[in-house]
């Protein structure tokens, strides 16, 4: 007894700094695998004890109190206790007496072996293992109160949590695009959602699959759906046109419990398409209402550039788009230009407009861009459509989307080119002008920092190309046939006439 009393007064300590893995069974029959817990991101506190140990009896109520303060094994730290000499019955009685709700591993479950593996000589010995498997506390002693344990854990970045927290894991589904054979959706989990699973299927398919597996819908989604944790966008492919589908998603809380299954119905668009452009009313990024049929019914054709914000291919055509707008009279004559984005919001599209010098209406996702693109539908980006005043498509997709092909499409419909009212293209407050106009033997460009200069005919064919330096450049037009030409430098396009 004297030797035992002396041993209680000695400082107990685990001699190791790195955890040794084990799989054990607690006194209630639940399997505990140490590295599974650590790999799941939780730290592990282990209290090595035996039931007749006086200091263990004194420390356990304080450890139990700290267990509740640290979130009851549901958050940063996972508690367990391991006995070196007690069987299941003694450990169950111990747990009942002290209100221990975390795993208690007896000798029947492997406790004695684990104590030996960790080199435990005195009891109690309380250690803390971090998720990287390093033992950062080799012996927490003395334990004066619950705060002693709490403070020690907080010093290693572990935080207190409420055991009675109620979780409501939810995932929001946003349908981004619906085509004939593809559906794109974005999934956004809330803070209570530790993970989620999602899929797309017809109602008949999901019922058949659940019947075959014998699983309820949440379990089926978790087992066979796409797993995720963060916000993501997913495109479901190889779908049937004109078919009713449902997008399913279910969230899981930190305790592993399911939230509500969210269902979003979606119908793929019919195959083929129609010759009639569907009407729409939208609001551009300046807050102005744009009504398609009102523009068409007033006698103007409409050219729409469907683009994706942040897309390289959509960006590459913008110089030609802006030039075309200028060549055809800046929305004051035969053709009315606009652009529509299904993914860019107002602020993003404003950046786009400023970058490319767009002066025609820009409709973002906030103004109805995504709904319009789905209603047509638009299959890929960029897509340039030309719609006649009678609401029919002149061209469903001008491809390749270059100045030459845009001019070809306009010529095919008989739409004429016109000067804009100002006659000078303004870019970043810098004007580029040309003279004389009409020209005979030469035409002079005047502007700041002129660089590459290209000359096109009315068919959109390039007839000359020059490298200009400085603020003035002369083009020899003596060999040009009489007619209309366009000179383009950077984002500036001007029209001039050659007369011999």
Buried (B, 14 or more C-beta within 10 A) or exposed (E): EEEEEEBBEEEBBBEBEEBBEBEBBBBEEEEBEBBEBBEEEBBBBBBBBBBEBEBBBEBBBBBBBBBBBBBBBBBBBBBBBBBBBBBBEBBBEBBEEBEBBBBBBBBBBBBBBBBEBBEBEBBBBBBBBBBEBBBBBBBBBEBEEBBBBBEBBBEEEBEBBEBEBEBEBBBEBEBBBBBBBBBBBEBBBBEBBBBBBBBBBBEEEBEEBBEEEEBEBBBBBBEBBBEBEEEBEBEBEEBEEEBEBBBBBBBBBBEEEBBEBBBBEBEBBEEEEEEEBEEBEBBBBEEEEBEBBEBBEEEBBBBBBBBBBEBEEBBEBBBBBBBBBBBBBBBEBBBBBBBBBBBBBBEBBBEBBEEBBBBBBBBBBBBBBBEBBBBBBBBEBBBBBBBBBEBEBBBBBBEEBBBBBBBBBBBEEEBEBBBBEEEEBEBEEEEBBBEEBEBEEEBBBEBEEBEEBBBBBBEBEEBBEBEBEEEEBEBEBEEBEEEBBBBBBBBBBBBBBBEE
